[in-house]
Amino acid sequence: MLDTIRKNSVRLALFAAVTTGLTAVINTVTRPTIAHQTAVQQKILLDQVVPPEKYNNVMQDECYVVTDSALGNDKPHRLYVARKDDRPVAAALETTAPDGYSGAIQMLVGADFHGKVLGVRVVEHHETPGLGDKIDLRISDWITAFSSVQLNGAQDTHFAVKKDGGDFDQFTGATITPRAVVNAAKRATLLIETLPEKISALPVCGDANE
């Protein structure tokens, strides 16, 4: 009986060791591929909000952390700076629309430093299928209406949904979601305008205080 228990224990220990070893090997082998694919997808997303012809640096390599309540909460948000011949010309900033119909909407807003929106994308949401989910580029091209829109200060009444007197379409039966996205994009664009003089003082992504 004891011999049987010992044999089973040894088998289980060997199985655990082999499984752990295989898992470690697989993680080691696949980690570079996963990292590469993540970087590729990130580059595609950044190029959707800041057209690649506008910059010639590697935006992913110039990543900073911004913490500001204008971004929808007090959590850190990543800022990617676009440079043309080493001169900062635009930025892509993560932001949150906290007041979506079905919860917070995570976004990426690209703009130059003069109030011109270059692009906006929703990266995560829980909005109602068939209604609020039209903010998702896979569902509708509504989000592309932000491209090349000039924001003329915080009091610009054009930068709002039509129900609020602005220029952006709302969805039939769903105004809350597009309003949340428009307002979040506005706040992020206004914040980007203030950043050129502050970039050097911002914490870099990956720092302990991120």
C-alpha positions as CSV (number, residue, x, y, z in Angstrom):
1,M,0.0,0.0,0.0
2,L,2.8,2.4,1.0
3,D,4.7,1.5,-2.2
4,T,1.7,2.3,-4.3
5,I,1.3,5.7,-2.6
6,R,5.0,6.5,-3.1
7,K,4.8,5.5,-6.8
8,N,1.7,7.7,-7.4
9,S,3.3,10.6,-5.5
10,V,6.5,10.3,-7.7
11,R,4.4,10.1,-10.9
12,L,2.4,13.2,-9.8
13,A,5.6,15.1,-9.0
14,L,7.2,14.2,-12.3
15,F,4.0,15.2,-14.2
16,A,4.0,18.5,-12.4
17,A,7.6,19.1,-13.1
18,V,7.3,18.3,-16.8
19,T,4.1,20.4,-17.1
20,T,5.8,23.3,-15.4
21,G,8.9,23.0,-17.6
22,L,6.8,22.8,-20.8
23,T,4.8,25.9,-19.7
24,A,8.0,27.8,-19.1
25,V,9.5,26.8,-22.4
26,I,6.3,27.8,-24.3
27,N,6.2,31.2,-22.5
28,T,9.8,31.8,-23.4
29,V,9.3,30.8,-27.1
30,T,6.1,32.7,-27.6
31,R,6.8,35.9,-25.6
32,P,8.7,37.7,-28.4
33,T,6.0,36.8,-30.9
34,I,3.3,38.1,-28.6
35,A,5.2,41.3,-27.9
36,H,5.8,41.9,-31.6
37,Q,2.1,41.4,-32.4
38,T,1.1,43.7,-29.6
39,A,3.4,46.4,-31.0
40,V,2.1,45.9,-34.5
41,Q,-1.5,46.3,-33.3
42,Q,-0.6,49.4,-31.2
43,K,1.1,51.0,-34.2
44,I,-2.0,50.4,-36.4
45,L,-4.2,52.0,-33.7
46,L,-1.9,55.0,-33.3
47,D,-1.8,55.5,-37.1
48,Q,-5.6,55.7,-37.1
49,V,-5.6,58.7,-34.7
50,V,-2.4,60.4,-35.9
51,P,-1.8,59.9,-39.6
52,P,1.7,58.5,-40.2
53,E,2.6,61.2,-42.7
54,K,2.5,63.7,-39.9
55,Y,5.4,62.3,-38.0
56,N,8.7,60.4,-38.4
57,N,9.6,59.3,-34.9
58,V,8.5,56.0,-33.3
59,M,5.5,57.1,-31.2
60,Q,5.5,53.9,-29.1
61,D,9.0,54.8,-27.9
62,E,7.9,58.2,-26.6
63,C,5.3,57.3,-24.1
64,Y,4.4,59.3,-21.1
65,V,1.9,59.1,-18.3
66,V,-0.8,61.7,-17.7
67,T,-3.0,61.8,-14.7
68,D,-5.8,64.4,-14.9
69,S,-9.5,64.4,-14.0
70,A,-10.3,65.8,-17.5
71,L,-9.5,62.3,-18.7
72,G,-12.6,60.9,-17.0
73,N,-11.0,59.6,-13.8
74,D,-7.9,59.9,-11.7
75,K,-6.1,56.9,-13.1
76,P,-2.9,57.2,-15.2
77,H,-3.4,57.5,-19.0
78,R,-0.8,56.9,-21.6
79,L,0.3,59.8,-23.9
80,Y,2.2,59.1,-27.1
81,V,4.0,62.0,-28.7
82,A,4.4,62.4,-32.5
83,R,7.4,64.3,-33.7
84,K,8.4,65.6,-37.1
85,D,12.2,66.0,-37.4
86,D,12.4,66.0,-33.6
87,R,9.7,68.7,-33.2
88,P,6.6,67.7,-31.3
89,V,3.6,68.1,-33.6
90,A,0.8,66.0,-32.2
91,A,-0.1,63.4,-29.6
92,A,-2.3,60.4,-29.0
93,L,-3.9,60.3,-25.5
94,E,-5.8,57.6,-23.8
95,T,-9.0,58.9,-22.2
96,T,-12.2,57.6,-20.6
97,A,-15.7,58.7,-21.1
98,P,-17.2,57.8,-17.7
99,D,-20.7,58.5,-18.6
100,G,-21.5,56.0,-21.4
101,Y,-25.0,54.5,-21.3
102,S,-23.6,51.1,-20.2
103,G,-20.5,52.3,-18.3
104,A,-17.1,53.7,-19.0
105,I,-15.9,53.9,-22.6
106,Q,-12.1,53.7,-23.2
107,M,-10.8,55.8,-26.0
108,L,-7.7,57.0,-27.8
109,V,-7.7,60.6,-29.1
110,G,-5.2,62.0,-31.5
111,A,-4.8,65.8,-32.0
112,D,-2.2,68.4,-32.8
113,F,-1.3,71.1,-30.3
114,H,-3.6,73.7,-31.8
115,G,-6.9,72.1,-31.2
116,K,-7.2,70.1,-34.4
117,V,-8.5,66.6,-33.9
118,L,-6.7,64.1,-36.1
119,G,-8.6,61.0,-35.1
120,V,-10.6,59.2,-32.4
121,R,-11.1,55.5,-31.7
122,V,-13.0,53.6,-29.1
123,V,-10.9,50.8,-27.7
124,E,-13.3,49.3,-25.2
125,H,-16.9,49.7,-24.4
126,H,-20.0,47.9,-23.2
127,E,-22.7,49.8,-25.1
128,T,-25.9,48.3,-26.3
129,P,-25.6,46.2,-29.5
130,G,-27.6,47.9,-32.3
131,L,-27.7,51.2,-30.5
132,G,-24.7,52.6,-28.7
133,D,-22.2,50.2,-30.2
134,K,-22.1,52.4,-33.4
135,I,-19.2,54.2,-31.7
136,D,-17.2,51.1,-32.6
137,L,-15.5,51.4,-36.1
138,R,-16.3,47.7,-36.7
139,I,-20.0,48.6,-36.5
140,S,-20.2,52.0,-38.0
141,D,-18.0,54.8,-39.5
142,W,-19.5,57.4,-37.1
143,I,-16.2,57.7,-35.2
144,T,-14.4,58.9,-38.3
145,A,-16.4,62.2,-38.2
146,F,-13.8,63.5,-35.7
147,S,-11.0,63.5,-38.2
148,S,-9.7,67.0,-39.1
149,V,-12.3,68.8,-36.9
150,Q,-11.0,72.0,-35.3
151,L,-11.9,72.6,-31.7
152,N,-11.9,76.3,-30.9
153,G,-11.6,76.4,-27.2
154,A,-13.7,75.0,-24.4
155,Q,-16.7,77.1,-25.3
156,D,-16.9,75.9,-28.9
157,T,-20.6,74.9,-29.2
158,H,-20.0,73.1,-32.5
159,F,-18.1,70.4,-30.8
160,A,-21.2,68.6,-29.4
161,V,-24.0,66.3,-30.7
162,K,-26.7,68.0,-32.7
163,K,-29.2,67.5,-29.9
164,D,-27.0,69.8,-27.8
165,G,-26.6,72.3,-30.7
166,G,-23.4,70.9,-32.1
167,D,-22.3,69.3,-35.4
168,F,-22.0,65.6,-34.5
169,D,-24.8,63.2,-35.3
170,Q,-26.4,61.2,-32.5
171,F,-27.9,57.8,-32.9
172,T,-31.6,57.1,-33.3
173,G,-32.8,56.2,-29.8
174,A,-29.3,56.6,-28.3
175,T,-28.0,60.1,-27.5
176,I,-26.2,59.3,-24.2
177,T,-23.4,57.3,-25.8
178,P,-22.3,59.6,-28.6
179,R,-22.6,62.6,-26.3
180,A,-20.2,60.9,-23.8
181,V,-17.7,60.2,-26.6
182,V,-17.9,63.7,-28.0
183,N,-17.4,65.3,-24.6
184,A,-14.5,63.0,-23.8
185,A,-12.8,63.7,-27.1
186,K,-13.3,67.4,-26.5
187,R,-11.7,67.3,-23.0
188,A,-8.8,65.2,-24.2
189,T,-8.1,67.6,-27.2
190,L,-8.2,70.6,-24.9
191,L,-5.7,68.8,-22.6
192,I,-3.4,67.9,-25.5
193,E,-3.2,71.6,-26.4
194,T,-1.6,72.4,-23.0
195,L,1.0,69.6,-23.2
196,P,3.9,70.8,-25.4
197,E,5.6,72.7,-22.6
198,K,4.9,70.0,-20.0
199,I,6.2,66.9,-21.9
200,S,9.7,66.9,-20.5
201,A,8.3,66.9,-16.9
202,L,5.9,64.0,-17.4
203,P,6.7,60.5,-16.0
204,V,7.8,58.0,-18.7
205,C,5.7,54.9,-19.2
206,G,7.0,52.0,-17.2
207,D,8.2,54.2,-14.3
208,A,7.2,53.1,-10.8
209,N,4.7,55.9,-10.5
210,E,2.7,54.9,-13.5
